[in-house]
């Protein structure tokens, strides 16, 4: 059976003019679709590169996206297992990077804080990696981030639009 299959040609070469025209039309459609997708991705990449800077926190990045409710983003990412609340009381949120997102989307910066009269402690700050910024931007475009109630529905960057106006 394998030998018979190997002897048969793998390509379906059109035998008639209408078949050849259909094949050419299908390929032309695929080229147009891929060109459109390529342009959309290029615009996304350029806008993302203008937004992201190394060492940004999640709220800093989300503040540049039009309509994102920055106050609820960390809680939303907690539901997606990117962050967890280190605070025992639960009242004051001390966000840490969860194992799922560590070194994939986020990393942590450590800062030792020493207050006179108290023992020094280490404060952890979740910081976006480039892949994390890309994923957040994808969630933003898919409308999967918490948005403000008065959001007008446009996916733009506030600073870029205000700077151009």
C-alpha positions as CSV (number, residue, x, y, z in Angstrom):
1,X,0.0,0.0,0.0
2,X,2.8,2.4,0.8
3,X,4.6,1.6,-2.4
4,X,1.5,2.4,-4.4
5,X,1.0,5.7,-2.6
6,X,4.7,6.6,-3.2
7,X,4.3,6.0,-6.9
8,X,1.2,8.2,-7.2
9,X,2.0,11.9,-7.7
10,X,1.6,14.1,-4.6
11,X,0.6,17.2,-6.5
12,X,-2.8,17.7,-8.1
13,X,-1.9,19.3,-11.3
14,X,-4.9,20.9,-13.0
15,X,-5.7,19.1,-16.2
16,X,-8.2,21.6,-17.7
17,X,-8.3,25.3,-18.1
18,X,-11.2,25.9,-15.6
19,X,-9.3,23.9,-13.0
20,X,-6.2,25.9,-13.5
21,X,-8.2,29.2,-13.3
22,X,-9.8,28.0,-10.0
23,X,-6.5,27.1,-8.6
24,X,-5.0,30.5,-9.6
25,X,-8.0,32.3,-8.1
26,X,-7.7,30.4,-4.8
27,X,-4.0,31.2,-4.6
28,X,-4.6,34.9,-5.4
29,X,-7.2,35.0,-2.6
30,X,-4.7,33.4,-0.2
31,X,-2.0,36.0,-1.1
32,X,-4.5,38.8,-0.5
33,X,-5.5,37.4,2.9
34,X,-1.9,36.9,4.0
35,X,-1.0,40.4,2.9
36,X,-3.8,41.9,4.9
37,X,-2.9,39.8,8.0
38,X,0.8,40.8,7.5
39,X,-0.2,44.6,7.5
40,X,-2.3,44.2,10.6
41,X,0.5,42.4,12.4
42,X,3.0,45.0,11.3
43,X,0.8,47.8,12.7
44,X,0.4,45.9,16.0
45,X,4.2,45.3,16.3
46,X,5.0,48.9,15.6
47,X,2.4,50.2,18.1
48,X,3.6,47.7,20.7
49,X,7.3,48.7,20.2
50,X,6.3,52.3,20.7
51,X,4.6,51.4,24.0
52,X,6.9,48.9,25.7
53,X,10.1,49.9,27.6
54,X,12.2,47.5,29.5
55,X,11.4,47.4,33.2
56,X,7.7,48.5,33.0
57,X,5.2,47.4,35.5
58,X,1.7,46.1,34.5
59,X,-0.1,49.3,35.5
60,X,2.5,51.5,33.7
61,X,2.0,49.6,30.5
62,X,-1.8,49.5,30.8
63,X,-2.0,53.2,31.4
64,X,-1.0,53.8,27.8
65,X,-3.8,51.7,26.5
66,X,-7.1,53.6,25.9
67,X,-9.9,52.4,28.1
68,X,-8.2,49.9,30.3
69,X,-9.2,50.0,33.9
70,X,-5.8,49.9,35.5
71,X,-7.1,49.5,39.0
72,X,-8.6,46.1,38.1
73,X,-5.9,44.7,35.8
74,X,-3.9,43.1,38.6
75,X,-6.9,41.3,40.0
76,X,-7.8,40.1,36.5
77,X,-4.3,38.8,36.0
78,X,-4.6,37.0,39.4
79,X,-7.6,35.1,37.9
80,X,-5.4,34.2,34.9
81,X,-2.7,32.8,37.3
82,X,-0.1,35.5,36.4
83,X,-0.1,37.1,39.9
84,X,-0.9,36.2,43.4
85,X,-1.5,38.3,46.5
86,X,1.3,37.8,49.1
87,X,-0.6,39.7,51.8
88,X,-1.9,37.5,54.6
89,X,-4.7,39.9,55.5
90,X,-5.9,40.3,52.0
91,X,-6.7,44.0,52.6
92,X,-3.5,45.5,51.2
93,X,-2.5,43.9,48.0
94,X,1.2,42.9,47.6
95,X,1.4,41.3,44.2
96,X,4.0,38.6,43.4
97,X,4.5,36.8,40.1
98,X,2.9,33.3,40.0
99,X,4.9,30.3,38.8
100,X,2.8,30.1,35.5
101,X,3.9,33.6,34.4
102,X,7.4,33.7,35.9
103,X,10.1,34.1,33.2
104,X,7.5,33.7,30.6
105,X,5.5,37.0,30.8
106,X,6.8,38.6,34.0
107,X,9.8,38.8,36.3
108,X,10.3,40.4,39.7
109,X,12.5,43.2,40.8
110,X,13.7,43.1,44.5
111,X,14.2,46.3,46.5
112,X,15.4,46.3,50.1
113,X,13.7,48.9,52.1
114,X,15.2,49.9,55.5
115,X,13.1,52.2,57.7
116,X,14.9,53.7,60.7
117,X,14.0,51.8,63.8
118,X,12.6,48.7,61.9
119,X,14.2,45.7,60.4
120,X,14.8,46.0,56.6
121,X,12.5,44.1,54.4
122,X,12.4,43.2,50.7
123,X,9.7,44.5,48.4
124,X,9.0,42.6,45.2
125,X,7.7,44.4,42.1
126,X,6.3,42.4,39.2
127,X,7.9,43.7,35.9
128,X,6.8,42.9,32.4
129,X,8.9,41.0,30.0
130,X,8.5,41.7,26.3
131,X,6.5,38.5,25.8
132,X,4.2,39.7,28.6
133,X,3.7,43.0,27.0
134,X,2.8,41.3,23.7
135,X,0.3,39.0,25.5
136,X,-1.3,41.9,27.4
137,X,-1.6,43.8,24.1
138,X,-3.2,40.8,22.5
139,X,-5.7,40.6,25.4
140,X,-6.4,44.3,25.0
141,X,-7.1,44.0,21.3
142,X,-9.4,41.0,22.0
143,X,-11.2,43.1,24.7
144,X,-10.3,40.6,27.4
145,X,-8.9,43.1,29.9
146,X,-11.1,45.0,32.3
147,X,-12.2,48.1,30.6
148,X,-13.6,51.4,32.0
149,X,-17.3,51.9,32.0
150,X,-17.1,55.1,30.0
151,X,-14.7,53.6,27.3
152,X,-15.6,54.7,23.8
153,X,-14.7,51.3,22.2
154,X,-11.6,52.5,20.3
155,X,-8.4,50.5,20.6
156,X,-5.8,53.4,20.5
157,X,-2.9,54.5,22.6
158,X,-3.7,57.7,24.6
159,X,-0.3,59.2,24.4
160,X,0.2,58.7,20.7
161,X,-3.2,60.1,19.8
162,X,-2.9,63.1,22.1
163,X,0.6,63.8,20.9
164,X,-0.6,63.8,17.3
165,X,-3.6,66.1,17.9
